[in-house]
Amino acid sequence: MKTKILTLGIFITVLLLFASFSYAHEQNNVISVSTSDEIYAALGNAQSGDVIRLTNDITALFAYSIENRTITFDLNGYVLHLYTDIENMAALWVSQDGKVLTTGEGEFNITSVNGSALVVGENGTAMVNNLSGYQEAVWAAGNAIVNINGDAIGVRWGVFADDDAQVTVNGNVFGGTISAVRADDNATVQIIGNIPHSGATSISASGKNATVTVYGDVHGNHGMNASGGAAVTIYGNLTASAFWGIMASNHSVVRVYGNITCDNIAIIATSNSEVFVGGDVLQGGIEVWIRSTVTVEGNVNADIVVEDGAVVYIGGNVNGAIEARRGRSTVTVLGDVLSTEDTGVRVIIPDTTLTIRANSITGRLVGVDIYRARANIYADIFGDFTGVSARDEATVNITGNVTGRYLDGIYVSGDGSITTLTRDIFRRCSEVTVTGDIFGYRSGITIGRDSVAITVYGNISTATEGRHIELEDRTFHINMLDAWMDAPDPNESSAIRNQLRDINQLYNTIQQALDASPPIMSRTVDEYDEKYNGYRVFNISQSVIRVQPNVAPSELILFLNSYEILNTADNTVLQTMDVRPIVQNGHALLPLRFLADVLSADVMWDDISREITIVFDTAELTFVIDATMQLINGRTFVPLSFIKEVFNANAYFDSQLERIVLTL
């Protein structure tokens, strides 16, 4: 019995001692230190929850690892500097749910001259002030949380965050040979200060949901790189002294609310990426590829290159040239395109379509140059020599005025390879349509080779006695199928009579071509044709010139048995298609591409997602091919309800006359 009582007493005593020990640590024991040896011993003896209080400035010459416990440094107005020169060794390693916290005034700084300053992983947490590392200032991974209240300086990386880590730097970040900030795979990095300098890339963000936010300015040899769905936001300015300012790829999103300056290319956006700039692109070009979007709210002082479904919006002016390469792209400039280079807008690669909207386009030699490509231009165009050059199977639709200050308003030439009288000639020749006026110092329009089709809804004028239409004298014939200009009553006002003299000049130009030796044209010119209200030339050739009053289409007709789209306002053919409308189950379907061209809309097709993107006026709409649409031989056919919704046009199918009528 006595033995049992003694045993019970010992057990109770042990319980009381354990309880008092646990209670003491729940109360966070405070260990005061004043030397490097004392802080090393305190770290070795401290339990989770203990507080190590500084009573002096301390430089601790060792490296340490904290795991599975929480240590709080009470800086108490002093500076703790953890320093190591051990090769490839982090000065402080926090992992496996370890936590290093700070309290009180003072600083906790860490330096490693041969490794990383701070490594935090596996659910670790660290609060420090300033970091300096030979490799990284901080490397964080595995749901780590790091708060740096000062600066982070790394010889290779400033901040390296990976695998769901969260890093906040309240000061500046300096990067060395690789990058100032790298964020991968769901990592989040916030920098309240600046990235004043990086020897290579300032920011590298890759992987889905990798996020970097900088509230200050960013400067580096290369500005930043975002890929794989990463998101980067810079609230200050971005400056790059080497190859690029922004490289965004593979569904990444980059936003810079300040200005961008780059010695080479300011922005490269590719593979469905998005870039927004709230300020100006002060220096450096812009290249946008593969269904990517770039928006600049201010001015761009450089060239812009687009291709393969690119969309560009510029809120100010473009002080440079715009070039389109391959695919269908759209550029909108609220201001002017002012190029000091030879050309303002250039599209010279086959199978390229550019839709551009601007206040005006100016080139040092040529305003717009189109070669074996297509362009829809909504702007006034100026060229110091030639306003628009359309060459060899080019198709150009212009809404605006065209001016060639010292030479031609428009220079157009075909490929000279067509010998048929059928409508097929329009598919290989160069075509230019202008809704506006044309001015050329020497001539309004110059035809350089045969096989051209020109339609002008406006007036043609010259500064001197030059010709409205100039036919260059070549060794082969330049023949015209028909040409006409409105001929008003000469008894009207003096302005009308002046216009009549211009018409007579056009007639004389054509007649001079007929009378040339050898003749540039053949057969004769009828003096007047009431049907077309103007002068006509009948011929057996390949070229067409139309100069008409400005009659905008208000009603379009598409016949089921015809390849043509008719404008009922003046009974002209606006478009010749390679397919005809169809009827399925009593419902009419229209070929979208050709109708969009007539209505000056841009259509882009994504073969992977089977999506159609339409840019019409200032709106951009995206649709997925559904059961109401048909994809036949590479052409998308849409129902009348689609036309009503997208183009705001009344459409109905007249089954008796087998025609579709669109009222705009």
C-alpha positions as CSV (number, residue, x, y, z in Angstrom):
1,M,0.0,0.0,0.0
2,K,2.8,2.4,0.9
3,T,4.5,1.5,-2.4
4,K,1.4,2.4,-4.4
5,I,1.0,5.7,-2.5
6,L,4.7,6.6,-3.2
7,T,4.3,5.7,-6.9
8,L,1.2,7.9,-7.1
9,G,3.0,10.8,-5.5
10,I,5.9,10.6,-7.9
11,F,3.5,10.5,-10.9
12,I,1.6,13.6,-9.6
13,T,4.9,15.4,-9.1
14,V,6.0,14.6,-12.7
15,L,2.7,15.9,-14.0
16,L,3.0,19.1,-12.0
17,L,6.6,19.6,-13.3
18,F,5.4,19.0,-16.9
19,A,2.5,21.3,-16.5
20,S,4.6,24.1,-15.1
21,F,7.1,23.6,-18.0
22,S,4.4,23.7,-20.6
23,Y,2.8,26.7,-19.0
24,A,6.1,28.5,-18.9
25,H,6.5,28.0,-22.7
26,E,2.9,28.9,-23.4
27,Q,3.9,32.2,-21.7
28,N,6.7,32.6,-24.3
29,N,10.0,32.6,-22.4
30,V,12.2,35.6,-23.1
31,I,15.9,35.0,-23.6
32,S,18.1,38.1,-23.5
33,V,21.3,38.0,-25.7
34,S,24.1,40.5,-26.4
35,T,26.8,38.5,-28.3
36,S,27.0,36.1,-31.2
37,D,27.7,33.1,-28.9
38,E,24.7,33.9,-26.7
39,I,22.3,34.1,-29.7
40,Y,23.7,30.8,-31.1
41,A,23.1,29.2,-27.7
42,A,19.7,30.7,-27.4
43,L,18.7,29.4,-30.8
44,G,19.8,25.9,-29.8
45,N,17.9,26.0,-26.5
46,A,14.8,28.0,-27.4
47,Q,11.5,26.1,-27.6
48,S,8.6,27.0,-30.0
49,G,7.1,30.3,-28.9
50,D,10.2,31.6,-27.1
51,V,11.3,35.2,-27.6
52,I,15.0,36.1,-28.1
53,R,15.5,39.7,-27.0
54,L,18.5,41.8,-28.2
55,T,20.4,43.9,-25.6
56,N,23.1,45.0,-28.1
57,D,23.9,45.2,-31.8
58,I,25.0,41.7,-32.8
59,T,26.7,40.3,-35.9
60,A,26.3,36.5,-35.8
61,L,28.9,34.7,-37.8
62,F,27.1,31.4,-38.5
63,A,24.3,29.8,-40.5
64,Y,21.3,28.3,-38.9
65,S,18.2,26.2,-39.7
66,I,14.8,26.5,-37.9
67,E,12.3,23.7,-38.3
68,N,9.0,22.8,-36.5
69,R,9.1,25.8,-34.1
70,T,8.3,29.5,-33.9
71,I,11.1,31.9,-32.8
72,T,10.4,35.6,-32.3
73,F,13.3,38.1,-32.3
74,D,12.6,41.2,-30.1
75,L,14.9,43.6,-31.8
76,N,14.5,46.1,-28.9
77,G,15.9,49.0,-31.0
78,Y,19.1,47.1,-32.0
79,V,20.4,45.4,-35.2
80,L,20.9,41.7,-35.6
81,H,23.1,40.8,-38.6
82,L,23.3,37.1,-39.5
83,Y,26.3,36.6,-41.7
84,T,28.0,33.5,-43.3
85,D,30.7,32.9,-45.9
86,I,30.2,29.1,-46.0
87,E,30.1,28.1,-49.7
88,N,26.6,27.3,-51.1
89,M,25.1,27.7,-47.7
90,A,22.0,29.7,-46.8
91,A,22.6,32.0,-43.8
92,L,19.1,31.1,-42.5
93,W,16.9,28.2,-43.5
94,V,13.3,28.0,-42.3
95,S,11.2,25.0,-43.2
96,Q,8.8,22.3,-42.0
97,D,6.3,24.7,-40.4
98,G,9.1,26.7,-38.9
99,K,8.5,30.4,-38.3
100,V,10.9,33.3,-37.7
101,L,9.2,36.5,-36.6
102,T,10.3,39.9,-35.5
103,T,8.9,42.5,-33.1
104,G,10.1,45.9,-31.8
105,E,12.1,48.6,-33.5
106,G,15.4,47.6,-35.1
107,E,16.6,45.5,-38.0
108,F,17.2,41.8,-38.7
109,N,19.5,41.7,-41.7
110,I,21.0,38.5,-43.4
111,T,24.0,38.2,-45.6
112,S,25.5,35.2,-47.4
113,V,28.6,35.9,-49.5
114,N,28.8,32.3,-51.0
115,G,25.1,31.2,-51.0
116,S,21.5,32.3,-50.5
117,A,20.8,34.8,-47.7
118,L,17.4,33.2,-46.8
119,V,15.7,30.0,-47.8
120,V,12.1,29.3,-46.7
121,G,10.2,26.2,-47.7
122,E,7.7,23.6,-46.6
123,N,5.1,25.9,-45.0
124,G,7.8,28.1,-43.4
125,T,7.4,31.7,-42.5
126,A,10.0,34.5,-42.1
127,M,10.0,38.2,-41.3
128,V,13.3,40.0,-41.9
129,N,14.6,43.4,-42.9
130,N,17.4,43.5,-45.5
131,L,18.8,40.5,-47.4
132,S,22.0,40.2,-49.5
133,G,22.9,36.9,-51.1
134,Y,25.5,35.6,-53.5
135,Q,22.9,33.4,-55.2
136,E,19.4,34.5,-54.1
137,A,18.6,37.1,-51.6
138,V,15.6,34.9,-50.8
139,W,14.4,31.6,-52.2
140,A,10.9,30.6,-51.2
141,A,8.8,27.5,-52.1
142,G,6.3,25.0,-50.7
143,N,3.6,27.5,-49.4
144,A,6.3,29.6,-47.8
145,I,5.4,33.1,-46.5
146,V,8.2,35.7,-46.5
147,N,7.9,39.4,-45.5
148,I,11.0,41.6,-46.2
149,N,10.7,45.0,-44.6
150,G,13.8,46.4,-46.4
151,D,15.7,45.6,-49.6
152,A,16.6,42.3,-51.2
153,I,19.9,42.1,-53.1
154,G,21.0,39.0,-55.0
155,V,24.1,38.5,-57.2
156,R,22.0,36.0,-59.3
157,W,18.4,36.4,-58.3
158,G,16.9,39.0,-55.9
159,V,13.7,37.0,-55.2
160,F,13.1,33.5,-56.3
161,A,9.6,32.3,-55.5
162,D,8.2,28.9,-56.5
163,D,5.4,26.4,-55.7
164,D,2.7,28.5,-54.0
165,A,5.1,30.7,-52.1
166,Q,4.2,34.3,-51.1
167,V,6.9,37.0,-50.9
168,T,6.4,40.6,-50.0
169,V,9.3,43.1,-50.2
170,N,8.6,46.5,-48.7
171,G,11.8,48.0,-50.1
172,N,13.7,47.6,-53.4
173,V,14.9,44.5,-55.1
174,F,18.2,44.3,-56.9
175,G,19.0,41.4,-59.3
176,G,22.3,40.4,-60.8
177,T,23.3,38.0,-63.6
178,I,19.9,36.3,-64.0
179,S,16.9,38.3,-62.8
180,A,15.7,40.5,-60.0
181,V,12.5,38.6,-59.5
182,R,11.5,35.1,-60.6
183,A,8.1,33.7,-59.8
184,D,7.0,30.2,-60.9
185,D,4.0,27.9,-60.5
186,N,1.4,29.7,-58.4
187,A,3.9,31.9,-56.6
188,T,3.0,35.5,-55.6
189,V,5.6,38.3,-55.3
190,Q,4.8,41.9,-54.3
191,I,7.4,44.6,-54.3
192,I,6.3,47.9,-52.7
193,G,9.5,49.7,-53.8
194,N,11.4,49.6,-57.1
195,I,13.6,47.3,-59.1
196,P,16.4,49.9,-59.6
197,H,18.7,47.6,-61.6
198,S,19.0,44.0,-62.9
199,G,22.0,42.8,-64.9
200,A,19.8,40.6,-67.0
201,T,15.9,40.2,-66.8
202,S,14.2,42.4,-64.2
203,I,11.2,40.1,-63.8
204,S,10.7,36.5,-65.0
205,A,7.2,35.0,-64.3
206,S,6.2,31.6,-65.7
207,G,3.6,29.1,-65.0
208,K,-0.2,29.2,-64.4
209,N,-1.2,31.8,-61.7
210,A,2.4,33.0,-61.1
211,T,1.9,36.7,-60.1
212,V,4.3,39.6,-59.7
213,T,3.2,43.1,-58.7
214,V,5.6,46.0,-58.5
215,Y,4.4,49.3,-57.1
216,G,7.4,51.3,-58.1
217,D,9.6,51.5,-61.2
218,V,11.5,48.7,-62.9
219,H,14.8,48.9,-64.7
220,G,17.0,46.2,-66.2
221,N,18.9,45.1,-69.2
222,H,15.8,43.1,-70.2
223,G,12.6,44.4,-68.8
224,M,10.5,41.4,-68.0
225,N,9.4,38.0,-69.3
226,A,5.9,36.5,-68.6
227,S,4.9,33.1,-69.9
228,G,2.6,30.1,-69.3
229,G,-0.4,32.1,-68.0
230,A,1.6,34.3,-65.6
231,A,0.4,37.8,-64.6
232,V,2.7,40.8,-64.0
233,T,1.6,44.3,-62.9
234,I,3.9,47.3,-62.7
235,Y,2.4,50.6,-61.4
236,G,5.5,52.7,-62.2
237,N,7.7,53.0,-65.3
238,L,9.5,50.2,-67.1
239,T,13.0,50.8,-68.6
240,A,15.1,48.2,-70.4
241,S,18.5,48.9,-71.9
242,A,18.9,45.7,-73.9
243,F,16.7,43.6,-76.2
244,W,13.1,43.9,-74.9
245,G,11.0,45.7,-72.4
246,I,8.1,43.2,-72.2
247,M,8.0,39.6,-73.4
248,A,4.6,38.1,-72.9
249,S,3.7,34.6,-74.2
250,N,1.3,31.7,-73.8
251,H,-1.8,33.3,-72.3
252,S,0.1,35.7,-70.0
253,V,-1.2,39.1,-68.9
254,V,1.1,42.1,-68.4
255,R,0.0,45.6,-67.2
256,V,2.3,48.6,-66.9
257,Y,0.5,51.8,-65.7
258,G,3.5,54.1,-66.4
259,N,5.7,54.6,-69.4
260,I,8.0,52.1,-71.2
261,T,11.4,52.9,-72.6
262,C,13.5,50.3,-74.3
263,D,16.6,50.6,-76.5
264,N,15.3,47.8,-78.8
265,I,11.8,46.3,-78.7
266,A,9.5,47.7,-76.0
267,I,6.8,45.0,-76.3
268,I,6.7,41.5,-77.7
269,A,3.3,39.8,-77.2
270,T,2.6,36.3,-78.6
271,S,0.4,33.2,-78.3
272,N,-2.8,34.6,-76.9
273,S,-1.2,37.1,-74.5
274,E,-2.4,40.5,-73.3
275,V,-0.4,43.6,-72.6
276,F,-1.7,46.9,-71.3
277,V,0.3,50.2,-71.0
278,G,-1.3,53.1,-69.2
279,G,1.3,55.6,-70.3
280,D,3.5,56.1,-73.4
281,V,5.9,53.8,-75.2
282,L,8.7,56.4,-75.2
283,Q,11.2,54.3,-77.1
284,G,11.3,50.8,-78.6
285,G,9.1,49.0,-81.1
286,I,6.0,46.8,-80.6
287,E,5.6,43.3,-82.0
288,V,2.3,41.4,-81.6
289,W,1.8,37.9,-82.8
290,I,-0.6,34.9,-82.7
291,R,-4.0,36.3,-81.4
292,S,-2.4,38.5,-78.8
293,T,-3.6,42.0,-77.8
294,V,-1.7,45.1,-76.9
295,T,-3.3,48.3,-75.6
296,V,-1.3,51.5,-75.1
297,E,-3.4,54.4,-73.7
298,G,-0.8,57.0,-74.6
299,N,1.6,57.5,-77.6
300,V,3.9,55.1,-79.2
301,N,7.3,56.5,-80.4
302,A,8.3,53.5,-82.4
303,D,7.3,51.0,-85.1
304,I,4.5,48.4,-84.7
305,V,4.5,44.9,-86.3
306,V,1.4,42.7,-86.2
307,E,0.7,39.2,-87.5
308,D,-1.6,36.2,-87.1
309,G,-4.7,37.6,-85.4
310,A,-3.0,40.4,-83.5
311,V,-5.2,43.2,-82.1
312,V,-3.6,46.6,-81.2
313,Y,-5.2,49.6,-79.6
314,I,-3.3,52.9,-79.3
315,G,-5.0,55.8,-77.5
316,G,-2.6,58.5,-78.8
317,N,-0.3,58.9,-81.8
318,V,2.1,56.4,-83.4
319,N,5.3,58.1,-84.2
320,G,6.5,55.3,-86.4
321,A,5.5,52.8,-89.1
322,I,3.0,50.0,-88.9
323,E,3.6,46.7,-90.7
324,A,1.5,43.6,-90.9
325,R,2.9,40.1,-91.6
326,R,0.8,37.0,-92.3
327,G,-2.8,36.4,-91.1
328,R,-5.5,38.9,-90.2
329,S,-4.8,41.6,-87.7
330,T,-6.4,44.8,-86.5
331,V,-4.9,48.1,-85.4
332,T,-6.8,51.0,-84.0
333,V,-5.1,54.4,-83.4
334,L,-7.2,57.2,-82.0
335,G,-4.5,59.7,-83.0
336,D,-2.3,59.9,-86.1
337,V,0.3,57.5,-87.6
338,L,3.3,59.7,-88.3
339,S,6.2,57.8,-89.8
340,T,9.6,59.3,-90.5
341,E,10.4,56.2,-92.4
342,D,9.7,55.5,-96.1
343,T,6.2,54.1,-95.4
344,G,3.4,54.8,-92.8
345,V,1.6,51.5,-93.2
346,R,3.1,48.5,-94.9
347,V,1.6,45.1,-95.8
348,I,3.9,43.2,-98.3
349,I,3.5,39.5,-97.4
350,P,0.9,37.4,-99.2
351,D,-2.1,36.0,-97.3
352,T,-2.0,39.0,-95.0
353,T,-5.0,41.2,-94.1
354,L,-4.8,44.4,-92.0
355,T,-7.7,46.4,-90.8
356,I,-6.5,49.8,-89.4
357,R,-8.4,52.7,-88.0
358,A,-6.6,56.0,-87.4
359,N,-7.2,59.8,-87.7
360,S,-4.5,59.9,-90.4
361,I,-1.6,58.0,-91.8
362,T,1.6,59.7,-93.0
363,G,4.7,58.3,-94.6
364,R,7.9,60.0,-95.6
365,L,7.7,58.6,-99.2
366,V,4.5,56.5,-99.3
367,G,1.5,56.7,-96.9
368,V,0.4,53.1,-97.4
369,D,2.2,50.3,-99.3
370,I,0.2,47.1,-100.0
371,Y,1.8,44.3,-102.0
372,R,0.0,41.0,-102.7
373,A,-2.0,41.5,-99.5
374,R,-5.3,43.1,-98.3
375,A,-5.9,46.2,-96.2
376,N,-9.1,47.9,-94.9
377,I,-8.1,51.4,-93.9
378,Y,-10.3,53.9,-92.1
379,A,-8.1,57.1,-92.2
380,D,-6.9,60.0,-94.2
381,I,-3.7,59.0,-96.0
382,F,-0.7,61.3,-96.8
383,G,2.5,60.5,-98.6
384,D,5.2,63.0,-99.3
385,F,5.4,61.4,-102.8
386,T,2.6,58.8,-103.1
387,G,-0.5,58.4,-100.9
388,V,-1.2,54.7,-101.6
389,S,0.8,52.1,-103.5
390,A,-1.2,48.9,-104.3
391,R,0.8,46.3,-106.3
392,D,0.4,42.8,-107.7
393,E,-2.9,41.4,-106.5
394,A,-3.3,43.9,-103.7
395,T,-6.8,44.7,-102.4
396,V,-7.2,48.0,-100.6
397,N,-10.4,49.5,-99.2
398,I,-10.0,53.1,-98.0
399,T,-12.5,55.2,-96.1
400,G,-10.9,58.6,-96.0
401,N,-9.0,61.0,-98.3
402,V,-5.8,60.2,-100.1
403,T,-3.0,62.7,-100.8
404,G,0.3,62.3,-102.6
405,R,2.0,65.7,-102.0
406,Y,4.6,65.6,-104.8
407,L,3.7,62.6,-107.1
408,D,0.6,60.4,-107.2
409,G,-2.5,60.1,-105.0
410,I,-2.6,56.4,-105.7
411,Y,-0.2,54.1,-107.6
412,V,-1.8,50.8,-108.5
413,S,-0.6,47.9,-110.6
414,G,-1.7,44.3,-111.2
415,D,0.2,41.2,-112.2
416,G,-0.5,41.3,-115.9
417,S,-1.3,37.6,-116.1
418,I,-5.1,37.6,-116.7
419,T,-6.5,37.2,-120.2
420,T,-10.2,36.4,-119.5
421,L,-13.2,38.7,-119.7
422,T,-15.1,36.8,-117.0
423,R,-15.5,38.0,-113.4
424,D,-12.5,35.9,-112.5
425,I,-10.3,38.9,-113.4
426,F,-11.2,40.5,-110.1
427,R,-9.7,37.7,-108.1
428,R,-6.2,38.1,-109.4
429,C,-5.9,41.8,-110.1
430,S,-5.1,44.6,-107.7
431,E,-8.2,46.3,-106.4
432,V,-8.5,49.7,-104.7
433,T,-11.7,51.2,-103.3
434,V,-11.6,54.7,-101.9
435,T,-14.6,56.3,-100.1
436,G,-13.2,59.9,-100.1
437,D,-11.2,62.3,-102.2
438,I,-7.9,61.7,-103.9
439,F,-5.3,64.4,-104.5
440,G,-2.0,63.9,-106.3
441,Y,0.5,66.6,-107.3
442,R,1.3,64.9,-110.6
443,S,-1.8,62.6,-111.0
444,G,-4.7,61.4,-108.9
445,I,-4.2,57.7,-109.9
446,T,-1.3,56.2,-111.7
447,I,-1.6,52.7,-113.3
448,G,1.7,51.0,-113.5
449,R,0.7,47.7,-115.0
450,D,-2.5,46.0,-116.3
451,S,-5.1,44.1,-114.3
452,V,-6.4,46.7,-111.9
453,A,-9.8,47.6,-110.5
454,I,-10.3,51.0,-109.0
455,T,-13.5,52.4,-107.5
456,V,-13.6,56.0,-106.1
457,Y,-16.6,57.3,-104.2
458,G,-15.4,60.9,-104.3
459,N,-13.4,63.4,-106.3
460,I,-10.0,63.2,-108.0
461,S,-7.8,66.4,-108.2
462,T,-4.3,67.5,-109.0
463,A,-2.2,70.5,-108.1
464,T,-1.0,71.3,-111.6
465,E,-2.1,70.4,-115.1
466,G,-1.4,66.8,-114.3
467,R,-3.7,64.1,-115.2
468,H,-6.4,62.7,-113.0
469,I,-5.5,59.2,-114.2
470,E,-2.0,58.6,-115.5
471,L,-1.3,55.5,-117.7
472,E,2.4,54.7,-117.6
473,D,3.9,54.1,-121.1
474,R,5.1,50.6,-121.2
475,T,5.9,48.1,-124.0
476,F,2.6,46.3,-123.4
477,H,-0.9,47.6,-123.7
478,I,-2.8,48.9,-120.6
479,N,-6.4,48.4,-121.5
480,M,-9.5,49.6,-119.7
481,L,-12.8,47.7,-119.6
482,D,-14.7,50.8,-118.5
483,A,-14.2,54.0,-116.7
484,W,-16.7,56.6,-115.7
485,M,-17.2,59.8,-113.6
486,D,-20.4,61.5,-112.7
487,A,-21.3,64.2,-115.3
488,P,-23.6,66.9,-113.8
489,D,-25.6,69.4,-115.7
490,P,-23.1,72.2,-116.9
491,N,-25.8,74.8,-116.4
492,E,-25.6,74.4,-112.6
493,S,-23.4,76.5,-110.4
494,S,-19.8,77.5,-111.1
495,A,-18.6,74.7,-108.7
496,I,-20.5,72.2,-110.8
497,R,-19.0,73.6,-114.0
498,N,-15.5,73.3,-112.4
499,Q,-16.3,69.7,-111.7
500,L,-17.3,69.2,-115.3
501,R,-13.9,70.5,-116.5
502,D,-12.3,67.9,-114.3
503,I,-14.5,65.3,-116.0
504,N,-13.5,66.6,-119.4
505,Q,-9.9,66.3,-118.3
506,L,-10.4,62.7,-117.4
507,Y,-12.0,62.2,-120.8
508,N,-9.0,63.8,-122.5
509,T,-6.6,61.6,-120.6
510,I,-8.4,58.5,-121.8
511,Q,-8.5,59.9,-125.3
512,Q,-4.8,60.7,-125.3
513,A,-4.1,57.1,-124.3
514,L,-6.2,55.9,-127.2
515,D,-4.3,58.2,-129.6
516,A,-0.9,57.4,-128.4
517,S,1.6,55.7,-130.7
518,P,1.7,52.8,-130.1
519,P,-1.7,53.0,-128.6
520,I,-1.9,52.4,-124.9
521,M,-5.6,51.6,-125.3
522,S,-7.7,50.3,-128.1
523,R,-11.1,51.0,-129.6
524,T,-13.1,54.2,-128.7
525,V,-14.7,56.1,-125.9
526,D,-18.4,56.8,-126.0
527,E,-19.1,60.4,-125.3
528,Y,-21.8,59.8,-122.8
529,D,-23.7,56.9,-121.3
530,E,-27.0,57.7,-119.6
531,K,-27.1,54.4,-117.8
532,Y,-24.0,55.2,-115.9
533,N,-24.4,58.9,-116.0
534,G,-20.8,59.4,-117.2
535,Y,-18.2,58.6,-119.8
536,R,-17.4,54.9,-120.5
537,V,-14.7,53.0,-122.3
538,F,-15.5,49.6,-123.8
539,N,-12.7,47.2,-124.3
540,I,-11.5,43.6,-124.3
541,S,-9.0,44.0,-121.5
542,Q,-8.3,43.3,-117.9
543,S,-8.4,46.7,-116.1
544,V,-11.3,48.6,-114.5
545,I,-11.4,52.2,-113.2
546,R,-14.6,53.6,-111.6
547,V,-14.9,57.2,-110.4
548,Q,-18.3,57.7,-109.0
549,P,-20.2,60.1,-106.7
550,N,-20.1,59.1,-103.1
551,V,-23.0,56.7,-102.8
552,A,-22.7,54.6,-99.6
553,P,-24.6,51.3,-99.6
554,S,-27.9,51.4,-97.8
555,E,-29.4,48.2,-99.1
556,L,-27.6,45.1,-100.3
557,I,-29.1,42.2,-102.3
558,L,-27.6,38.7,-102.6
559,F,-29.3,36.3,-105.2
560,L,-29.1,32.6,-104.5
561,N,-28.0,31.9,-108.1
562,S,-25.4,34.7,-108.2
563,Y,-21.9,35.3,-106.8
564,E,-22.4,39.1,-106.6
565,I,-23.3,41.4,-103.7
566,L,-25.3,44.4,-105.2
567,N,-25.7,47.9,-103.9
568,T,-29.2,49.0,-104.8
569,A,-28.3,52.7,-104.3
570,D,-26.5,52.8,-107.6
571,N,-26.9,49.2,-108.9
572,T,-23.2,48.4,-108.6
573,V,-21.5,45.2,-107.6
574,L,-19.7,45.7,-104.3
575,Q,-18.3,42.2,-104.0
576,T,-17.8,39.1,-106.1
577,M,-17.7,35.9,-104.1
578,D,-16.4,32.5,-104.8
579,V,-19.4,30.8,-103.2
580,R,-23.2,31.6,-103.3
581,P,-25.7,31.9,-100.5
582,I,-27.5,28.6,-99.7
583,V,-30.9,27.6,-98.2
584,Q,-31.1,24.8,-95.7
585,N,-34.5,23.7,-94.2
586,G,-36.1,26.8,-95.5
587,H,-33.5,29.2,-93.9
588,A,-31.0,31.3,-95.9
589,L,-27.3,31.2,-94.9
590,L,-24.8,33.8,-96.1
591,P,-21.0,33.5,-96.6
592,L,-19.8,35.6,-93.7
593,R,-16.4,36.6,-95.0
594,F,-17.6,38.4,-98.2
595,L,-20.4,40.2,-96.4
596,A,-18.1,41.4,-93.7
597,D,-15.7,42.7,-96.3
598,V,-18.5,44.8,-97.9
599,L,-19.5,46.1,-94.4
600,S,-15.8,47.0,-93.6
601,A,-15.7,44.4,-90.8
602,D,-12.7,42.2,-90.0
603,V,-13.2,38.5,-89.5
604,M,-10.7,36.2,-87.8
605,W,-11.0,32.4,-87.5
606,D,-9.4,30.3,-84.8
607,D,-9.1,26.7,-86.1
608,I,-8.3,25.2,-82.7
609,S,-11.1,26.7,-80.6
610,R,-13.4,27.0,-83.7
611,E,-14.2,30.6,-82.7
612,I,-15.0,33.5,-85.0
613,T,-13.9,37.0,-83.9
614,I,-15.5,40.0,-85.7
615,V,-14.3,43.5,-85.4
616,F,-17.0,45.9,-86.5
617,D,-16.9,49.7,-85.9
618,T,-15.4,49.8,-82.4
619,A,-16.8,46.5,-81.2
620,E,-15.1,43.1,-81.0
621,L,-17.3,40.0,-80.8
622,T,-16.3,36.4,-80.5
623,F,-18.6,33.5,-81.5
624,V,-18.3,29.7,-81.4
625,I,-19.5,27.7,-84.5
626,D,-22.9,26.3,-83.4
627,A,-25.8,24.4,-85.0
628,T,-27.2,27.5,-86.7
629,M,-24.0,27.9,-88.7
630,Q,-22.3,25.9,-91.4
631,L,-18.7,25.4,-92.3
632,I,-18.6,24.4,-96.0
633,N,-15.3,24.2,-98.0
634,G,-13.5,26.5,-95.6
635,R,-16.3,29.2,-95.7
636,T,-18.4,30.0,-92.7
637,F,-22.2,30.4,-93.5
638,V,-24.3,32.2,-91.0
639,P,-28.1,32.7,-90.7
640,L,-29.9,36.0,-91.1
641,S,-30.4,36.3,-87.3
642,F,-26.6,36.4,-87.0
643,I,-26.4,39.3,-89.5
644,K,-29.0,41.2,-87.5
645,E,-27.2,40.7,-84.2
646,V,-23.7,41.5,-85.3
647,F,-24.1,44.2,-88.0
648,N,-27.4,45.7,-86.8
649,A,-28.9,45.2,-90.2
650,N,-32.5,44.2,-91.1
651,A,-32.4,41.0,-93.2
652,Y,-35.1,38.9,-94.9
653,F,-35.2,36.1,-97.3
654,D,-37.5,36.6,-100.4
655,S,-38.1,33.0,-101.4
656,Q,-40.2,33.9,-104.5
657,L,-37.4,36.0,-106.1
658,E,-34.7,33.8,-104.5
659,R,-32.8,36.7,-103.0
660,I,-31.7,38.0,-99.6
661,V,-32.2,41.7,-98.9
662,L,-30.1,43.5,-96.2
663,T,-31.1,47.0,-95.1
664,L,-28.3,48.9,-93.3
